[in-house]
């Protein structure tokens, strides 16, 4: 409907501009209402014959004819062709018309000191056209901003950032992000980055997810970005992994980049400030999007027995419950491959069963998702799931964690294929029992959509954002919306 309104207003503008152009070349002054109460409205001739009515020897009225004719042409192209460039072209064309009309209204009011009703009508039409395109093509304008940001990040900023130590850059951006989240700057960031269409909303495990793309555990491990991340279009976020005891991290280097593989080498080993301190930070806060807390075993040499391991993990859960943190869910991380200070293997079925039994005793009211390893065979993976499904406080699984290689534990594209295989396997076996959150190698909407088609209800990422830019989340949301429509 709005497209046809644009056509109607453009035709009115074309008629108005054509009439003024005809009068100009015929050297005729069009009739103008005499208004004795407002003499400024009484002389169209003074406006139309002023030196301001011609630019570079061309009457402004003739320029208006071309402007409205172009708008009509673009609108027709939009109606009959689906090229994404046409809406952007139309929007900027109406911006030009609006600016030109504002300038000419200024000339009439303050320099010529007379108003031509025909010129004023054209200005009103230009404003209406701008307003209609502004409302109608919000998505196209957002897409243009996101693509511009992606270009600047990938071809300029990333080239500089990747010259600097990975962990240093990570810590710097976490600190900047934490401070931004406390100021009105996050609203400006949301204006530029955030796009979360209502079509993508999901309600799963009693939780309302505004969007399907979440931040995976491992990036915001000290829960410093909870107030900023919604501004980038995330639909949920997982902080941590948090452990009962604080841990300063494995010996450096803890992070590295492999651009040719589109991967990161990750060796943090559950670096975090500990459950006590992080729960104190979080208990004071409200959250715009669902917050998950990833909990794992402390990377501590003192933990040598199974009982000590279970007590350690349960203590972390109890700490967050005691502080009444307003998180929406927990994520139980049983699959981190780079814990150098403990040899407790939570993948062993008897131990996994015992751990889940202890968590069950807590009577948690918030759902739990289990973060799964991707280095297991199908048979081993299904065996773990057969234990997990017996505990109904567990609502789903996150598939999956890092990939072990000779050069280190990798995130990103090297994880994608196996992650997708396990998502498909889990969905076929337990689609009516487990919610699946897909994680690993998501660099585009197509990557996310592929996981969704295989059975994932939600998708997490980190590495894709580091390589593609912070606009990636909203880009995925925007393109996912189009894919789901198709």
Residue pairs with C-beta under 8 A, 6 or more apart in sequence:
2 132
2 135
2 136
3 75
3 78
3 79
3 136
5 132
6 71
6 75
6 90
6 129
6 132
6 133
6 136
7 72
7 75
7 76
9 125
9 128
9 129
9 132
10 68
10 71
10 72
10 75
10 125
10 129
11 68
11 72
12 125
13 64
13 67
13 68
13 71
13 122
13 125
13 126
13 129
14 65
14 68
14 69
14 72
16 64
16 118
16 121
16 122
16 125
17 61
17 62
17 64
17 65
17 67
17 68
17 122
18 65
19 30
19 118
20 30
20 48
20 59
20 61
20 64
20 118
20 119
20 122
21 59
21 61
21 62
21 64
21 65
23 29
23 30
23 48
23 61
24 48
24 53
24 59
24 61
24 62
25 59
29 44
29 45
29 48
29 49
30 44
30 48
30 118
32 41
32 42
32 43
32 44
32 45
32 116
32 117
33 41
33 42
33 117
34 42
35 41
35 42
36 42
40 109
40 113
40 114
40 115
41 114
41 115
41 117
42 114
43 114
44 114
44 116
44 117
44 118
46 112
46 114
47 53
47 108
47 112
47 114
47 115
47 116
47 119
48 116
48 119
50 107
50 112
52 60
52 104
52 107
52 111
52 112
53 59
53 60
53 61
54 60
55 63
60 100
60 104
63 100
64 122
67 93
67 96
67 97
67 100
70 93
71 90
71 93
71 94
71 97
71 129
74 86
74 89
74 90
74 93
75 90
77 83
77 86
78 86
78 87
78 90
84 140
84 143
87 133
87 136
87 137
87 140
88 137
88 140
88 141
88 144
90 133
90 137
91 133
91 134
91 137
91 140
91 141
94 126
94 129
94 130
94 132
94 133
94 134
95 130
97 126
97 129
97 130
98 126
98 127
98 129
98 130
100 126
101 122
101 123
101 126
101 127
102 123
104 119
104 123
105 119
105 120
105 123
108 114
108 115
108 116
108 119
108 120
109 115
134 141
139 195
139 478
142 195
142 474
142 478
143 475
143 478
145 192
145 471
146 193
146 195
146 471
146 474
146 475
146 478
147 475
149 192
149 193
149 469
149 470
149 471
150 468
150 469
150 471
150 472
150 475
153 468
153 469
153 470
153 471
154 468
154 469
157 469
158 467
158 469
161 169
162 257
162 259
165 253
166 253
166 255
166 256
166 257
166 264
167 252
167 253
167 254
167 255
170 219
170 255
174 220
174 222
174 224
174 225
175 224
177 224
177 225
177 228
178 224
178 225
178 228
180 186
180 189
180 228
181 224
181 225
181 226
181 227
181 228
182 227
186 227
186 228
186 231
187 231
189 228
189 231
189 232
190 230
190 231
190 232
193 231
193 232
193 233
193 470
193 471
193 473
193 474
194 230
194 231
194 232
194 233
194 474
195 233
195 474
195 477
195 478
196 210
196 211
196 233
196 235
196 474
196 477
197 477
197 478
197 481
199 481
199 484
199 485
200 210
200 211
200 212
200 235
200 477
200 480
200 481
200 484
201 208
201 209
201 210
201 211
202 208
202 209
202 212
202 235
202 457
202 458
203 209
204 395
204 396
204 435
204 457
204 458
205 329
205 367
205 395
205 396
205 435
206 367
207 236
207 290
207 328
207 329
207 367
208 290
209 235
209 236
209 289
209 290
209 458
210 235
210 289
211 233
211 234
211 235
211 236
211 289
211 473
211 477
212 235
212 448
212 452
212 457
212 458
212 459
212 477
212 480
213 233
213 234
213 235
213 448
213 458
213 459
213 460
213 461
213 473
213 476
213 477
213 480
214 234
214 235
214 236
214 237
214 238
214 292
214 437
214 458
214 459
214 460
214 461
215 225
215 229
215 234
215 236
215 237
215 238
215 460
215 461
215 462
215 465
216 238
216 398
216 439
216 460
216 461
216 462
217 238
217 239
217 240
217 241
217 292
217 294
217 331
217 333
217 371
218 240
218 241
218 266
218 268
218 294
218 411
218 462
219 225
219 462
220 226
220 229
220 237
220 239
221 239
221 240
221 241
221 242
221 268
221 270
221 271
221 272
222 239
222 272
222 273
222 278
222 281
223 239
223 240
223 242
223 278
223 281
223 282
223 293
224 281
225 237
226 237
226 239
226 282
226 285
226 287
226 291
227 285
227 288
229 237
229 289
230 288
230 289
232 470
232 471
232 473
232 474
233 473
233 474
233 477
234 289
234 473
235 289
235 290
235 458
235 477
236 289
236 290
236 291
236 292
236 328
236 458
237 289
237 290
237 291
237 292
238 291
238 292
238 293
238 294
238 331
238 460
239 278
239 282
239 291
239 292
239 293
239 294
240 272
240 278
240 293
240 294
240 295
240 296
240 331
240 333
241 270
241 272
241 294
241 295
241 296
241 331
241 333
241 336
242 272
242 274
242 275
242 278
242 293
242 294
242 295
242 296
242 316
243 270
243 272
243 274
243 275
243 295
243 296
243 297
243 298
243 299
243 300
243 312
243 316
244 274
244 275
244 298
244 312
244 313
244 315
244 316
244 319
245 274
245 298
245 300
245 312
246 272
246 273
246 274
246 277
247 269
247 270
247 271
247 272
247 274
247 298
247 299
247 300
248 271
249 268
249 269
249 271
250 267
250 268
250 269
250 271
250 299
250 338
250 340
253 265
253 267
254 266
254 267
254 268
254 269
254 271
255 264
255 265
255 266
255 267
255 268
256 264
256 265
256 408
257 263
257 264
257 265
258 264
258 265
258 407
258 410
258 412
259 467
261 410
261 412
261 413
261 414
262 412
262 413
262 441
262 443
262 463
262 467
263 410
263 411
263 412
263 413
263 414
263 463
264 410
264 411
264 412
264 462
264 463
264 466
265 407
265 408
265 409
265 410
266 338
266 402
266 408
266 409
266 410
266 411
267 338
267 408
267 409
268 338
269 299
269 336
269 338
269 339
269 340
269 341
270 296
270 297
270 298
270 299
270 336
270 339
272 278
275 295
275 315
275 316
275 319
275 320
276 319
279 319
279 320
279 322
279 323
279 325
280 323
282 291
282 293
282 320
282 323
282 325
282 326
282 327
283 323
283 324
283 325
283 326
285 326
286 326
287 326
287 327
287 328
290 328
290 329
291 326
291 327
291 328
292 327
292 328
292 329
292 330
292 331
292 369
293 320
293 325
293 327
293 329
293 330
293 331
294 330
294 331
294 332
294 333
294 371
295 313
295 316
295 317
295 320
295 330
295 331
295 332
295 333
296 313
296 332
296 333
296 334
296 336
297 303
297 309
297 312
297 313
297 339
297 342
297 344
297 346
298 312
298 342
299 339
299 340
299 341
299 342
300 312
300 341
300 342
301 341
301 342
302 308
303 309
303 312
303 341
303 342
303 344
304 342
306 344
306 351
306 354
309 342
309 344
309 346
309 355
310 354
310 355
310 358
313 332
313 355
313 358
313 359
314 358
314 359
314 362
317 330
317 359
317 362
317 364
318 362
320 327
320 330
321 362
321 364
327 366
328 366
328 367
329 366
329 367
329 368
329 369
329 395
330 364
330 366
330 367
330 368
330 369
331 368
331 369
331 370
331 371
331 398
332 359
332 368
332 369
332 370
332 371
332 394
333 371
333 401
334 346
334 347
334 352
334 355
334 370
334 371
334 372
334 373
335 346
335 347
335 371
335 372
335 373
335 374
335 400
335 401
336 401
336 402
337 373
337 375
337 401
337 402
337 404
337 409
338 402
338 409
344 351
345 351
346 352
346 355
347 373
347 376
347 380
347 384
349 383
349 384
349 387
352 384
352 387
352 388
353 387
353 390
356 387
356 388
356 390
356 391
356 394
357 391
359 368
359 391
359 393
360 391
360 393
364 393
367 393
367 394
367 395
367 396
368 393
368 394
368 395
369 394
369 395
369 396
369 397
369 398
369 435
369 437
370 388
370 394
370 396
370 397
370 398
371 397
371 398
371 400
371 401
372 381
372 384
372 397
372 398
372 399
372 400
372 401
372 422
373 381
373 400
373 401
374 399
374 400
374 401
374 402
374 403
374 415
374 418
374 419
374 422
374 440
375 403
375 404
375 418
376 384
378 421
378 422
378 425
381 422
381 425
381 426
382 425
382 429
385 397
385 426
385 429
385 430
385 434
388 394
388 397
388 434
389 430
389 433
389 434
394 434
395 434
395 435
396 434
396 435
396 436
396 437
396 457
397 426
397 434
397 435
397 436
397 437
398 437
398 439
398 460
399 419
399 422
399 423
399 426
399 436
399 437
399 438
399 439
399 440
399 456
400 415
400 418
400 419
400 422
400 439
400 440
401 439
402 409
402 410
402 411
402 415
403 409
403 410
403 411
403 414
403 415
403 418
403 440
404 410
405 414
411 440
411 462
411 463
412 440
412 441
412 443
412 463
412 464
412 467
413 441
413 443
413 463
414 441
415 439
415 440
415 441
416 440
416 441
416 442
416 447
417 441
418 440
419 438
419 439
419 440
419 441
419 451
420 438
420 440
420 450
420 451
420 454
423 436
423 438
423 451
423 454
423 455
423 456
424 454
424 455
426 434
426 436
426 455
427 436
427 454
427 455
427 456
428 455
431 455
435 457
435 458
436 455
436 456
436 457
436 458
437 456
437 457
437 458
437 459
437 460
438 448
438 451
438 452
438 454
438 456
438 458
438 459
438 460
439 459
439 460
439 461
441 447
441 463
441 464
442 448
442 451
442 459
442 460
442 461
442 464
442 476
443 461
443 463
443 464
443 467
443 468
443 472
444 464
444 468
444 472
444 475
444 476
444 479
445 475
445 476
445 478
445 479
445 480
445 483
446 479
446 483
447 464
448 459
448 461
448 476
448 480
449 480
449 483
451 459
452 459
452 480
459 476
461 472
461 473
464 472
465 472
465 473
468 475
